[in-house]
């Protein structure tokens, strides 16, 4: 089995001063390409540590993608560490010097002498193009491992992976094919509850059932070789059955995007009134191009109860000339109300939300999801007020 690994570099990554979004993106991208990552590691700006880890992984990994450390400053050590690990010198690449000079000239800027460092690559390496930045990448083979060195800037890193690295791996390992991954995302049920019904599901050879909890949602995944598609789709019917009404969407994209599709197809617009969620619901829906008729953001003060929120949703729908309105009230103690106004009637619920372990942002995201789920359920022709075992419902209308 092909062993693909990633090495992230830099003190700021190692010590958590920045979030390593590159590793998460790469893991998902390689998985979709049929080149799943076997492991990943992080090392700081330490030349000896870098040389040691490159030497170690060269005897274990088939492919190692090294990210970061190709900048012009003294703490950018990846190229030097690579040369030392291989026992060769760094050489200046004249092609990249010319590219950098043109890069700065086009922007009417003078190239600093320190930038020349970004054209220094190990003597045994092949240069990798970077069409959007000043750090070239490079690749070479050390012992059993093909190593790729990439810049840390996310936009440069992603382009290099997509245009330079994955095409080379495709040529080098032509038999590798992307796995089939069936996904659905649920809301309202716990991971243990779903697993209790799905863990005993008989699966085809080489197929695995996966769960990803990212509160307030749970993603279910069935992953396996594309040759098992028919058997996987048969097993997937049982997954759908277990998930039932808690399935908020299949595939990728998110619930707001699915709501946008449904509302646009029915020529419907939505108005929003928010207190507790502080504009989060409006932002999430607007970012997904949901057709919004307008909205209001009010202070999170204990002025609304379920009846007054019901009246507010009516007035909002009339004022904006729309058929649909979602209203989220304030949190008063442990109680919070939500209302959905529709042509078929107005539906509301007051819940007791006592998840003290959740921070404010997660609590707001959860309530925004409850509001969107009310709309989803209505559009599906179901009762808008769903059942969530982890929420205590105090009152419904």
PyMOL commands that set and color helices and strands:
alter all, ss='L'
color gray80, all
select helices_A, chain A and resi 11-14+21-32+47-58+78-86+94-106+113-119+154-172+191-198+226-246+255-265+280-287+306-320+360-379
alter helices_A, ss='H'
color red, helices_A
select strands_A, chain A and resi 4-9+37-43+63-67+90-92+120-122+126-128+137-142+145-150+180-187+208-214+217-224+247-250+270-274+292-297+324-332+335-342+345-352+392-396
alter strands_A, ss='S'
color yellow, strands_A
deselect
rebuild
show_as cartoon
